[in-house]
Amino acid sequence: MPRDAGPWGAGGGKPWDDGVFSAIKQIRVHEGELNVIYALQYEYLKKDGKSVLSKLHGRTVGANKIQLLDVNWHMPEIN
């Protein structure tokens, strides 16, 4: 029997969809004690070359540092 993906995190987490972008430039990981991840935020590249930040997924209360992960992943061209 099929099930939904999850779990979505503590405190009533929810799935998200930021839309479609041509690339992911960076992931911002909001981290707390013991390397607990509190929130994620993505920097996308639009087709016109401009960067856009996603909304914050999670909460930053308790986070004490932000790890910046440079991804620079581009969507492959579809012919």
N, C-alpha and C positions, 0 to 999 in steps of 0.2 A: 504494500500500500504506500503510495507516494506521501512524502511529508514536506513541509516547508523547510527552507534552509534556516539555520540558526544554531545555537542561541545567539541573541543579539547583544549580549552583555548584561551587566548588572543594572538594577534599577529601571527596568522597562525599556531597554534599548530597542531600536527600530532599524529596519533596513533603509538604505538610501539609494538614490539614483541621481547623480550629478548631471546627467545628460551625456551627449556625445561630443567628444573633442578629438582633435587630430593627434594630440600628444600629451603625455604626462611628463612634466619637467621635474617636479619635486614633490616629495611627501613630507609633511611636517608631523612628527610624532611627539605628542605632548606626554611626557613621562613623569612618573612620581617615584617614591621610594620603592626599592626592590625591583626596579625596571617595570613597574606596572604601567600599562598604556591607558591613559585617560581619554585621549581624543586624537583624531586624525584630521588633517586638512591637506587638500591636494592643490597643487598649482598646475593648471592645464594650459595648453597652447591651443588657441583657436586657429581656424584655417587662415585668417588674415594675419597671423603671426603675433597677435597680442596675447599676453598672459592674463589669466583670470584665476582667482582663488575660489575654491569651493567654500561652502559654509562649513563651519566647524562641526565635525561629527563626534559627539561626545561632550564631555565637560572638562574644563580646565581646573576646577577646584580640586586641590591636592597635587596637581602637577607642579613640578619645580624646575623642569628644564624642557627644552624643545630640541629634538634631534632632527636635523635636516638631511633627508636622503635624496641625493640627486639621482634621478631616474633617466631622464632624457629618452623616453620610449616613444616612438612614433608609430602611428597606425600604418600598417602596410598598405600600399596602393592596391586597389582592386580593379582588375581589367575586365 
